[in-house]
Amino acid sequence: MQARFFRIAELIEAKGLPNVGAPHLKRLSGKVWEMRMKGKDGIARALYQAAGGQRVIVVRFFVKKTQRTPRSEITLAEERAKQNT
């Protein structure tokens, strides 16, 4: 998962955050977006907030156990994103 995370981060650095979209990035709610990673160990998500230009602040990282992203994870990420504003 860590290798996939760094690969997506390199992609963002090379192309720019606005130019990287699905299947790697998806908006969840408000300022919170998710970085989507899939590997042999399962499916993981890094919830982040864009902070101007090329800067990305990862506020939560977890391994998914269900089909949908749990609301509790999104709420926690929103709270952390507010602290970084």
N, CA, C and O atoms as a GROMACS GRO file, in nm:
protein
  340
    1MET      N    1   0.082  -0.120   0.000
    1MET     CA    2   0.000   0.000   0.000
    1MET      C    3   0.087   0.126   0.000
    1MET      O    4   0.056   0.225  -0.066
    2GLN      N    5   0.196   0.119   0.075
    2GLN     CA    6   0.283   0.235   0.084
    2GLN      C    7   0.343   0.268  -0.053
    2GLN      O    8   0.354   0.386  -0.088
    3ALA      N    9   0.380   0.167  -0.129
    3ALA     CA   10   0.435   0.190  -0.262
    3ALA      C   11   0.331   0.253  -0.354
    3ALA      O   12   0.363   0.342  -0.432
    4ARG      N   13   0.208   0.208  -0.344
    4ARG     CA   14   0.100   0.266  -0.426
    4ARG      C   15   0.075   0.411  -0.386
    4ARG      O   16   0.052   0.497  -0.471
    5PHE      N   17   0.079   0.437  -0.255
    5PHE     CA   18   0.061   0.574  -0.206
    5PHE      C   19   0.168   0.666  -0.267
    5PHE      O   20   0.136   0.774  -0.317
    6PHE      N   21   0.293   0.622  -0.262
    6PHE     CA   22   0.401   0.704  -0.315
    6PHE      C   23   0.391   0.718  -0.467
    6PHE      O   24   0.428   0.822  -0.521
    7ARG      N   25   0.341   0.617  -0.535
    7ARG     CA   26   0.322   0.625  -0.681
    7ARG      C   27   0.218   0.732  -0.715
    7ARG      O   28   0.239   0.810  -0.808
    8ILE      N   29   0.109   0.736  -0.643
    8ILE     CA   30   0.007   0.837  -0.667
    8ILE      C   31   0.060   0.976  -0.632
    8ILE      O   32   0.030   1.073  -0.701
    9ALA      N   33   0.138   0.985  -0.524
    9ALA     CA   34   0.198   1.114  -0.485
    9ALA      C   35   0.291   1.164  -0.596
    9ALA      O   36   0.293   1.283  -0.626
   10GLU      N   37   0.369   1.073  -0.655
   10GLU     CA   38   0.457   1.111  -0.767
   10GLU      C   39   0.375   1.156  -0.887
   10GLU      O   40   0.414   1.249  -0.957
   11LEU      N   41   0.265   1.091  -0.912
   11LEU     CA   42   0.176   1.127  -1.022
   11LEU      C   43   0.121   1.267  -1.001
   11LEU      O   44   0.115   1.346  -1.095
   12ILE      N   45   0.080   1.299  -0.879
   12ILE     CA   46   0.031   1.432  -0.846
   12ILE      C   47   0.141   1.536  -0.866
   12ILE      O   48   0.117   1.644  -0.920
   13GLU      N   49   0.262   1.502  -0.825
   13GLU     CA   50   0.374   1.594  -0.839
   13GLU      C   51   0.407   1.619  -0.987
   13GLU      O   52   0.438   1.731  -1.025
   14ALA      N   53   0.400   1.515  -1.068
   14ALA     CA   54   0.435   1.526  -1.209
   14ALA      C   55   0.327   1.598  -1.291
   14ALA      O   56   0.358   1.685  -1.372
   15LYS      N   57   0.200   1.562  -1.269
   15LYS     CA   58   0.091   1.615  -1.351
   15LYS      C   59   0.020   1.734  -1.288
   15LYS      O   60  -0.044   1.813  -1.358
   16GLY      N   61   0.029   1.748  -1.157
   16GLY     CA   62  -0.046   1.851  -1.088
   16GLY      C   63  -0.175   1.794  -1.033
   16GLY      O   64  -0.239   1.711  -1.097
   17LEU      N   65  -0.212   1.838  -0.916
   17LEU     CA   66  -0.329   1.784  -0.847
   17LEU      C   67  -0.458   1.793  -0.929
   17LEU      O   68  -0.532   1.696  -0.934
   18PRO      N   69  -0.486   1.907  -0.994
   18PRO     CA   70  -0.611   1.915  -1.072
   18PRO      C   71  -0.616   1.821  -1.192
   18PRO      O   72  -0.724   1.791  -1.243
   19ASN      N   73  -0.500   1.774  -1.238
   19ASN     CA   74  -0.495   1.690  -1.358
   19ASN      C   75  -0.497   1.541  -1.328
   19ASN      O   76  -0.496   1.460  -1.421
   20VAL      N   77  -0.498   1.503  -1.202
   20VAL     CA   78  -0.507   1.362  -1.165
   20VAL      C   79  -0.649   1.338  -1.113
   20VAL      O   80  -0.694   1.404  -1.020
   21GLY      N   81  -0.716   1.245  -1.173
   21GLY     CA   82  -0.854   1.219  -1.133
   21GLY      C   83  -0.876   1.071  -1.109
   21GLY      O   84  -0.789   1.000  -1.058
   22ALA      N   85  -0.995   1.025  -1.146
   22ALA     CA   86  -1.031   0.885  -1.130
   22ALA      C   87  -0.935   0.801  -1.212
   22ALA      O   88  -0.895   0.844  -1.320
   23PRO      N   89  -0.899   0.687  -1.169
   23PRO     CA   90  -0.944   0.612  -1.052
   23PRO      C   91  -0.863   0.642  -0.926
   23PRO      O   92  -0.887   0.580  -0.822
   24HIS      N   93  -0.767   0.735  -0.933
   24HIS     CA   94  -0.679   0.760  -0.820
   24HIS      C   95  -0.738   0.850  -0.712
   24HIS      O   96  -0.718   0.826  -0.593
   25LEU      N   97  -0.810   0.954  -0.754
   25LEU     CA   98  -0.861   1.054  -0.659
   25LEU      C   99  -1.011   1.071  -0.677
   25LEU      O  100  -1.064   1.059  -0.787
   26LYS      N  101  -1.079   1.101  -0.565
   26LYS     CA  102  -1.224   1.122  -0.570
   26LYS      C  103  -1.264   1.214  -0.455
   26LYS      O  104  -1.214   1.198  -0.343
   27ARG      N  105  -1.353   1.310  -0.481
   27ARG     CA  106  -1.402   1.399  -0.376
   27ARG      C  107  -1.506   1.326  -0.292
   27ARG      O  108  -1.596   1.260  -0.346
   28LEU      N  109  -1.493   1.338  -0.160
   28LEU     CA  110  -1.590   1.275  -0.070
   28LEU      C  111  -1.692   1.375  -0.021
   28LEU      O  112  -1.812   1.357  -0.040
   29SER      N  113  -1.644   1.482   0.044
   29SER     CA  114  -1.735   1.585   0.092
   29SER      C  115  -1.656   1.709   0.130
   29SER      O  116  -1.546   1.698   0.184
   30GLY      N  117  -1.711   1.824   0.102
   30GLY     CA  118  -1.644   1.949   0.139
   30GLY      C  119  -1.502   1.955   0.087
   30GLY      O  120  -1.479   1.946  -0.034
   31LYS      N  121  -1.408   1.971   0.177
   31LYS     CA  122  -1.267   1.981   0.140
   31LYS      C  123  -1.195   1.847   0.143
   31LYS      O  124  -1.075   1.839   0.115
   32VAL      N  125  -1.267   1.741   0.177
   32VAL     CA  126  -1.205   1.610   0.195
   32VAL      C  127  -1.214   1.528   0.065
   32VAL      O  128  -1.322   1.511   0.008
   33TRP      N  129  -1.099   1.480   0.022
   33TRP     CA  130  -1.087   1.394  -0.095
   33TRP      C  131  -1.027   1.261  -0.051
   33TRP      O  132  -0.971   1.251   0.058
   34GLU      N  133  -1.039   1.159  -0.135
   34GLU     CA  134  -0.977   1.032  -0.104
   34GLU      C  135  -0.880   0.993  -0.214
   34GLU      O  136  -0.906   1.013  -0.333
   35MET      N  137  -0.768   0.936  -0.171
   35MET     CA  138  -0.670   0.878  -0.260
   35MET      C  139  -0.694   0.728  -0.252
   35MET      O  140  -0.692   0.669  -0.144
   36ARG      N  141  -0.717   0.666  -0.366
   36ARG     CA  142  -0.760   0.527  -0.369
   36ARG      C  143  -0.645   0.435  -0.406
   36ARG      O  144  -0.580   0.452  -0.510
   37MET      N  145  -0.619   0.336  -0.320
   37MET     CA  146  -0.511   0.242  -0.342
   37MET      C  147  -0.562   0.099  -0.330
   37MET      O  148  -0.644   0.068  -0.243
   38LYS      N  149  -0.514   0.014  -0.418
   38LYS     CA  150  -0.555  -0.126  -0.419
   38LYS      C  151  -0.429  -0.211  -0.436
   38LYS      O  152  -0.346  -0.183  -0.522
   39GLY      N  153  -0.416  -0.314  -0.354
   39GLY     CA  154  -0.300  -0.401  -0.362
   39GLY      C  155  -0.336  -0.542  -0.320
   39GLY      O  156  -0.452  -0.574  -0.295
   40LYS      N  157  -0.234  -0.625  -0.311
   40LYS     CA  158  -0.260  -0.764  -0.274
   40LYS      C  159  -0.309  -0.778  -0.131
   40LYS      O  160  -0.370  -0.878  -0.095
   41ASP      N  161  -0.282  -0.676  -0.047
   41ASP     CA  162  -0.326  -0.678   0.093
   41ASP      C  163  -0.468  -0.627   0.111
   41ASP      O  164  -0.522  -0.633   0.222
   42GLY      N  165  -0.530  -0.577   0.006
   42GLY     CA  166  -0.667  -0.526   0.015
   42GLY      C  167  -0.679  -0.388  -0.046
   42GLY      O  168  -0.604  -0.351  -0.136
   43ILE      N  169  -0.775  -0.313   0.004
   43ILE     CA  170  -0.804  -0.179  -0.046
   43ILE      C  171  -0.780  -0.079   0.066
   43ILE      O  172  -0.827  -0.099   0.178
   44ALA      N  173  -0.708   0.028   0.035
   44ALA     CA  174  -0.681   0.130   0.136
   44ALA      C  175  -0.721   0.266   0.081
   44ALA      O  176  -0.730   0.286  -0.040
   45ARG      N  177  -0.744   0.358   0.173
   45ARG     CA  178  -0.778   0.495   0.136
   45ARG      C  179  -0.697   0.591   0.221
   45ARG      O  180  -0.675   0.568   0.340
   46ALA      N  181  -0.652   0.697   0.159
   46ALA     CA  182  -0.588   0.808   0.229
   46ALA      C  183  -0.680   0.927   0.208
   46ALA      O  184  -0.700   0.972   0.095
   47LEU      N  185  -0.736   0.978   0.315
   47LEU     CA  186  -0.824   1.095   0.306
   47LEU      C  187  -0.736   1.217   0.324
   47LEU      O  188  -0.655   1.224   0.416
   48TYR      N  189  -0.753   1.315   0.236
   48TYR     CA  190  -0.666   1.431   0.237
   48TYR      C  191  -0.742   1.559   0.207
   48TYR      O  192  -0.858   1.558   0.165
   49GLN      N  193  -0.672   1.669   0.229
   49GLN     CA  194  -0.724   1.803   0.200
   49GLN      C  195  -0.620   1.872   0.113
   49GLN      O  196  -0.501   1.869   0.144
   50ALA      N  197  -0.665   1.934   0.005
   50ALA     CA  198  -0.574   2.012  -0.079
   50ALA      C  199  -0.551   2.145  -0.009
   50ALA      O  200  -0.645   2.211   0.036
   51ALA      N  201  -0.424   2.184   0.000
   51ALA     CA  202  -0.389   2.307   0.071
   51ALA      C  203  -0.310   2.399  -0.021
   51ALA      O  204  -0.193   2.426   0.002
   52GLY      N  205  -0.375   2.446  -0.126
   52GLY     CA  206  -0.313   2.540  -0.218
   52GLY      C  207  -0.206   2.478  -0.306
   52GLY      O  208  -0.117   2.409  -0.258
   53GLY      N  209  -0.216   2.504  -0.434
   53GLY     CA  210  -0.116   2.457  -0.528
   53GLY      C  211  -0.097   2.307  -0.527
   53GLY      O  212  -0.193   2.232  -0.544
   54GLN      N  213   0.026   2.263  -0.508
   54GLN     CA  214   0.059   2.121  -0.511
   54GLN      C  215   0.060   2.057  -0.373
   54GLN      O  216   0.096   1.940  -0.360
   55ARG      N  217   0.023   2.130  -0.271
   55ARG     CA  218   0.031   2.079  -0.134
   55ARG      C  219  -0.092   1.996  -0.097
   55ARG      O  220  -0.206   2.038  -0.118
   56VAL      N  221  -0.067   1.879  -0.043
   56VAL     CA  222  -0.173   1.788  -0.001
   56VAL      C  223  -0.145   1.749   0.144
   56VAL      O  224  -0.034   1.709   0.177
   57ILE      N  225  -0.247   1.760   0.230
   57ILE     CA  226  -0.233   1.721   0.370
   57ILE      C  227  -0.317   1.596   0.393
   57ILE      O  228  -0.440   1.602   0.388
   58VAL      N  229  -0.251   1.484   0.418
   58VAL     CA  230  -0.321   1.358   0.446
   58VAL      C  231  -0.366   1.363   0.591
   58VAL      O  232  -0.284   1.377   0.682
   59VAL      N  233  -0.497   1.352   0.612
   59VAL     CA  234  -0.552   1.361   0.747
   59VAL      C  235  -0.594   1.226   0.804
   59VAL      O  236  -0.618   1.213   0.924
   60ARG      N  237  -0.603   1.124   0.718
   60ARG     CA  238  -0.644   0.991   0.766
   60ARG      C  239  -0.605   0.887   0.663
   60ARG      O  240  -0.620   0.909   0.543
   61PHE      N  241  -0.556   0.773   0.710
   61PHE     CA  242  -0.522   0.660   0.623
   61PHE      C  243  -0.579   0.535   0.688
   61PHE      O  244  -0.559   0.513   0.807
   62PHE      N  245  -0.650   0.453   0.610
   62PHE     CA  246  -0.708   0.331   0.667
   62PHE      C  247  -0.726   0.225   0.559
   62PHE      O  248  -0.727   0.255   0.440
   63VAL      N  249  -0.739   0.101   0.604
   63VAL     CA  250  -0.767  -0.012   0.515
   63VAL      C  251  -0.916  -0.034   0.518
   63VAL      O  252  -0.977  -0.045   0.625
   64LYS      N  253  -0.977  -0.042   0.400
   64LYS     CA  254  -1.122  -0.060   0.391
   64LYS      C  255  -1.161  -0.204   0.420
   64LYS      O  256  -1.094  -0.298   0.379
   65LYS      N  257  -1.270  -0.219   0.492
   65LYS     CA  258  -1.324  -0.351   0.524
   65LYS      C  259  -1.461  -0.372   0.457
   65LYS      O  260  -1.508  -0.485   0.447
   66THR      N  261  -1.523  -0.263   0.412
   66THR     CA  262  -1.656  -0.270   0.351
   66THR      C  263  -1.652  -0.203   0.214
   66THR      O  264  -1.552  -0.141   0.178
   67GLN      N  265  -1.761  -0.216   0.140
   67GLN     CA  266  -1.770  -0.158   0.007
   67GLN      C  267  -1.766  -0.004   0.011
   67GLN      O  268  -1.697   0.059  -0.069
   68ARG      N  269  -1.838   0.054   0.105
   68ARG     CA  270  -1.846   0.200   0.116
   68ARG      C  271  -1.744   0.252   0.216
   68ARG      O  272  -1.706   0.182   0.310
   69THR      N  273  -1.702   0.376   0.195
   69THR     CA  274  -1.614   0.441   0.292
   69THR      C  275  -1.700   0.474   0.415
   69THR      O  276  -1.800   0.544   0.402
   70PRO      N  277  -1.662   0.426   0.533
   70PRO     CA  278  -1.742   0.450   0.653
   70PRO      C  279  -1.759   0.599   0.683
   70PRO      O  280  -1.664   0.676   0.673
   71ARG      N  281  -1.878   0.638   0.720
   71ARG     CA  282  -1.909   0.778   0.752
   71ARG      C  283  -1.822   0.827   0.867
   71ARG      O  284  -1.783   0.944   0.870
   72SER      N  285  -1.791   0.739   0.962
   72SER     CA  286  -1.708   0.778   1.076
   72SER      C  287  -1.568   0.821   1.030
   72SER      O  288  -1.510   0.913   1.088
   73GLU      N  289  -1.515   0.756   0.928
   73GLU     CA  290  -1.383   0.793   0.875
   73GLU      C  291  -1.389   0.930   0.807
   73GLU      O  292  -1.298   1.012   0.822
   74ILE      N  293  -1.496   0.955   0.733
   74ILE     CA  294  -1.513   1.084   0.666
   74ILE      C  295  -1.529   1.196   0.768
   74ILE      O  296  -1.469   1.302   0.753
   75THR      N  297  -1.608   1.172   0.872
   75THR     CA  298  -1.629   1.272   0.977
   75THR      C  299  -1.498   1.304   1.047
   75THR      O  300  -1.468   1.421   1.071
   76LEU      N  301  -1.421   1.203   1.080
   76LEU     CA  302  -1.291   1.224   1.145
   76LEU      C  303  -1.199   1.305   1.054
   76LEU      O  304  -1.129   1.395   1.101
   77ALA      N  305  -1.197   1.274   0.926
   77ALA     CA  306  -1.114   1.347   0.831
   77ALA      C  307  -1.158   1.492   0.819
   77ALA      O  308  -1.074   1.582   0.809
   78GLU      N  309  -1.290   1.517   0.820
   78GLU     CA  310  -1.341   1.655   0.814
   78GLU      C  311  -1.297   1.734   0.935
   78GLU      O  312  -1.259   1.850   0.923
   79GLU      N  313  -1.304   1.672   1.053
   79GLU     CA  314  -1.261   1.740   1.176
   79GLU      C  315  -1.113   1.775   1.171
   79GLU      O  316  -1.073   1.885   1.209
   80ARG      N  317  -1.033   1.683   1.125
   80ARG     CA  318  -0.888   1.707   1.113
   80ARG      C  319  -0.858   1.812   1.007
   80ARG      O  320  -0.765   1.891   1.024
   81ALA      N  321  -0.935   1.812   0.899
   81ALA     CA  322  -0.916   1.911   0.792
   81ALA      C  323  -0.945   2.052   0.844
   81ALA      O  324  -0.877   2.148   0.808
   82LYS      N  325  -1.047   2.064   0.930
   82LYS     CA  326  -1.079   2.194   0.989
   82LYS      C  327  -0.966   2.246   1.076
   82LYS      O  328  -0.941   2.366   1.080
   83GLN      N  329  -0.897   2.157   1.145
   83GLN     CA  330  -0.785   2.196   1.230
   83GLN      C  331  -0.668   2.248   1.148
   83GLN      O  332  -0.588   2.329   1.197
   84ASN      N  333  -0.656   2.203   1.022
   84ASN     CA  334  -0.545   2.244   0.937
   84ASN      C  335  -0.575   2.371   0.857
   84ASN      O  336  -0.487   2.420   0.786
   85THR      N  337  -0.693   2.423   0.868
   85THR     CA  338  -0.732   2.540   0.791
   85THR      C  339  -0.682   2.666   0.855
   85THR      O  340  -0.705   2.775   0.803
   0.00000   0.00000   0.00000
